[in-house]
Amino acid sequence: MTETNLSTESKSEVMIDETDYPGFWVRFIANIIDFILLTLVVHLPLGLALGAIGLGAGITNEEFTSPSIVAQLIPMFVTIGLFVTCWSKWQATPGKMVFKLKVVDTKTNEKATALRYLGRYFSYIASNITLGIGYLFIVFRKDKQALHDLISGTRVIYSKK
């Protein structure tokens, strides 16, 4: 390894080591903000609109039909699309923007690909299925990565802008 390569690697490691990672409570409050906004701006109007056209969310065994399944899937796909779009365009959801946080690729500390952000969204399943223990990784890890960050190869950092 040449001296130039060694100094480049050292600078890269120092840059990552000096990154300030947001803790559990900042990220928790950012998620609460996102949940409130998503509910008020997307799910409530979407639920009312679907109900108005007869695709209400109430499903009983007798009413388990294709339209009712569609009524369940539309909000899910809209939510996934919104999260991936926000991360891909701004590297943050509105809640994270409030605290000047951004979601980046773990290896580069730069914007991740849309596919990686999609993986991040689905990786939330792992953090949730463990009854929230996946989120507690943030408390105990030096780099403040949650389980879904580790799975998807992303991390949350403070934006320098």
Secondary structure as the mmCIF struct_conf table of DSSP 4:
data_model
#
loop_
_struct_conf.conf_type_id
_struct_conf.id
_struct_conf.beg_label_comp_id
_struct_conf.beg_label_asym_id
_struct_conf.beg_label_seq_id
_struct_conf.end_label_comp_id
_struct_conf.end_label_asym_id
_struct_conf.end_label_seq_id
HELX_RH_AL_P HELX_RH_AL_P1 GLU A 3 ASP A 17
TURN_TY1_P TURN_TY1_P1 GLU A 18 GLU A 18
HELX_LH_PP_P HELX_LH_PP_P1 THR A 19 PRO A 22
HELX_RH_AL_P HELX_RH_AL_P2 PHE A 24 LEU A 37
HELX_RH_PI_P HELX_RH_PI_P1 LEU A 38 HIS A 43
HELX_RH_AL_P HELX_RH_AL_P3 LEU A 44 ALA A 52
TURN_TY1_P TURN_TY1_P2 ILE A 53 GLY A 54
BEND BEND1 ALA A 57 ALA A 57
HELX_RH_3T_P HELX_RH_3T_P1 ASN A 61 GLU A 63
HELX_RH_AL_P HELX_RH_AL_P4 SER A 66 TRP A 90
BEND BEND2 GLN A 91 ALA A 92
HELX_RH_AL_P HELX_RH_AL_P5 PRO A 94 VAL A 98
TURN_TY1_P TURN_TY1_P3 PHE A 99 LYS A 100
STRN STRN1 LEU A 101 ASP A 105
TURN_TY1_P TURN_TY1_P4 THR A 106 THR A 108
BEND BEND3 ASN A 109 GLU A 110
HELX_LH_PP_P HELX_LH_PP_P2 LYS A 111 THR A 113
HELX_RH_AL_P HELX_RH_AL_P6 ALA A 114 ILE A 129
TURN_TY1_P TURN_TY1_P5 THR A 130 GLY A 132
HELX_RH_AL_P HELX_RH_AL_P7 ILE A 133 PHE A 140
TURN_TY1_P TURN_TY1_P6 LYS A 142 ASP A 143
HELX_RH_AL_P HELX_RH_AL_P8 LEU A 147 SER A 152
TURN_TY1_P TURN_TY1_P7 GLY A 153 GLY A 153
STRN STRN2 THR A 154 TYR A 158
#
